[in-house]
Amino acid sequence: MTENELSCPFQRIFGPGMRGMHRRLHEQIAVPGQRIMPVIRGAGIPVDLRDLEDEIVLFADLPGVESGDVATRLTGPGTLRITVRRLLAPEEEQGGYALRERQSGEMTRVVSLPADVTEEGATATLGNGVLAVRLRKVPGKQGIEIPVREEGK
């Protein structure tokens, strides 16, 4: 295989017949001058997650984003959703690009937390392009114990 063929993820995974399908897909939905990146939704929001004694701390890289363009929401006791809206300046919307990888629009990242947390005392701050979210763990034992008894008793 040539270097160009090896760079096609469809061909590497599914074989030579998929390269044509991949090219046609790009031709049908790609904006001229842009390349479709194989991105998993939310992969544009890299995170670090720390499990400390009493709290969970999440750091997310959000360069060029202002605090008013970020929303964080606990969607359950063990799940945090981060939504970011990044709009490019009007002069950046013009053509002439050979490659465009910086994302514009809305991105969402859902993070499964290593422990249940509570909204009480939760904080989210954005500074120097880094979002820091601090969440207190639910005190005490996790979950509800279900007693086990002998069948028929």
BELRA-V773924 format. One record per residue. RES is the residue in one letter. PSI is psi in degrees with one decimal (NA if undefined). BURIAL is I if it has 24 or more other C-alpha atoms within 12 Angstrom, else O. D_FIRST is the distance of its C-alpha to the first C-alpha in Angstrom with 2 decimals. Layout:
res & psi & burial & d_first
RES & PSI & BURIAL & D_FIRST
RES & PSI & BURIAL & D_FIRST
This chain:
res & psi & burial & d_first
M & 144.1 & O & 0.00
T & 167.9 & O & 3.77
E & -37.7 & O & 6.62
N & -39.9 & O & 8.04
E & -36.4 & O & 5.86
L & -25.2 & O & 6.37
S & -10.4 & O & 9.88
C & 111.5 & I & 10.63
P & -32.9 & O & 12.75
F & -42.2 & O & 13.22
Q & -40.6 & O & 9.71
R & -39.5 & O & 9.61
I & -45.5 & O & 13.09
F & -7.3 & O & 13.60
G & 176.9 & O & 10.55
P & -30.4 & O & 9.12
G & -22.6 & O & 12.78
M & -17.6 & O & 13.59
R & -43.5 & O & 11.67
G & -41.6 & O & 14.45
M & -41.4 & O & 17.09
H & -43.5 & I & 16.17
R & -45.0 & O & 16.41
R & -38.2 & O & 19.67
L & -46.2 & O & 21.02
H & -42.7 & O & 20.70
E & -34.9 & O & 22.38
Q & -34.0 & O & 25.19
I & -9.5 & O & 26.15
A & 140.6 & O & 24.97
V & 134.4 & O & 27.72
P & 131.9 & O & 26.94
G & -5.9 & O & 25.97
Q & 151.7 & O & 25.05
R & 135.9 & O & 21.84
I & 123.8 & I & 22.04
M & 141.3 & O & 21.44
P & 80.7 & O & 20.64
V & 132.6 & O & 24.16
I & 137.1 & O & 26.39
R & 125.5 & O & 29.89
G & -11.0 & I & 31.86
A & -14.3 & O & 29.04
G & -0.5 & I & 30.22
I & 87.8 & I & 33.36
P & 140.1 & I & 32.68
V & 153.8 & I & 35.63
D & 141.3 & O & 37.28
L & 124.0 & I & 39.80
R & 131.8 & O & 42.69
D & 97.6 & O & 44.89
L & 178.7 & O & 48.22
E & -50.3 & O & 51.50
D & -2.9 & O & 53.04
E & 161.7 & I & 50.32
I & 133.0 & I & 46.68
V & 127.6 & I & 45.32
L & 135.4 & I & 42.20
F & 132.2 & I & 40.69
A & 133.5 & I & 38.27
D & 119.9 & I & 36.75
L & 65.1 & I & 37.80
P & 138.2 & O & 37.72
G & 10.4 & I & 39.64
V & 140.5 & I & 41.20
E & 157.8 & O & 44.98
S & -31.1 & I & 46.90
G & -11.4 & O & 47.99
D & 10.1 & O & 44.39
V & 135.4 & I & 43.82
A & 133.5 & I & 45.18
T & 140.3 & I & 45.21
R & 131.3 & I & 46.55
L & 116.6 & I & 47.21
T & -3.7 & O & 46.22
G & 174.0 & O & 47.53
P & -14.7 & I & 48.92
G & 19.8 & I & 45.46
T & 131.6 & I & 43.25
L & 133.5 & I & 42.97
R & 131.4 & I & 41.44
I & 126.8 & I & 40.61
T & 130.6 & I & 40.34
V & 135.9 & I & 39.61
R & 116.0 & I & 40.04
R & 117.2 & I & 38.48
L & 134.9 & O & 39.16
L & 149.5 & O & 37.93
A & 150.8 & O & 40.65
P & -37.5 & O & 41.23
E & -22.8 & O & 40.02
E & -14.1 & O & 36.65
E & -14.9 & O & 36.26
Q & 161.5 & O & 36.11
G & -166.3 & O & 32.96
G & 4.2 & O & 31.24
Y & 139.4 & O & 28.63
A & -26.7 & O & 25.11
L & 135.4 & O & 24.24
R & 113.3 & O & 26.55
E & -16.0 & O & 26.08
R & 129.1 & O & 29.77
Q & 143.4 & I & 31.03
S & 147.2 & O & 34.15
G & -151.4 & O & 36.28
E & 134.6 & O & 37.13
M & 144.5 & I & 35.23
T & 138.9 & I & 36.47
R & 126.1 & I & 35.84
V & 125.8 & I & 37.63
V & 125.6 & I & 38.19
S & 124.5 & O & 39.56
L & 150.4 & I & 42.21
P & -5.9 & I & 42.93
A & 160.5 & I & 46.61
D & 141.2 & I & 48.90
V & 167.0 & I & 50.28
T & 154.9 & I & 53.15
E & -17.4 & I & 53.44
E & 125.1 & O & 56.61
G & 6.3 & O & 56.15
A & 140.7 & O & 52.54
T & 149.7 & O & 51.53
A & 124.1 & I & 48.61
T & 151.3 & I & 48.47
L & 121.8 & I & 46.07
G & 133.8 & O & 46.20
N & 36.9 & O & 43.87
G & 12.6 & O & 41.07
V & 122.7 & I & 41.36
L & 129.8 & I & 42.81
A & 121.0 & I & 44.86
V & 125.5 & I & 46.12
R & 127.4 & I & 48.72
L & 129.7 & I & 49.72
R & 137.6 & I & 52.49
K & 150.3 & I & 51.87
V & 125.1 & O & 54.16
P & 156.4 & O & 56.88
G & -168.6 & O & 57.77
K & 147.3 & O & 56.01
Q & 135.0 & O & 52.98
G & -176.8 & O & 53.38
I & 130.0 & O & 56.29
E & 137.1 & O & 57.25
I & 115.8 & O & 57.91
P & 145.1 & O & 60.55
V & 131.4 & O & 59.88
R & 163.3 & O & 62.79
E & 142.6 & O & 63.47
E & 136.1 & O & 62.96
G & -0.6 & O & 66.30
K & NA & O & 68.14
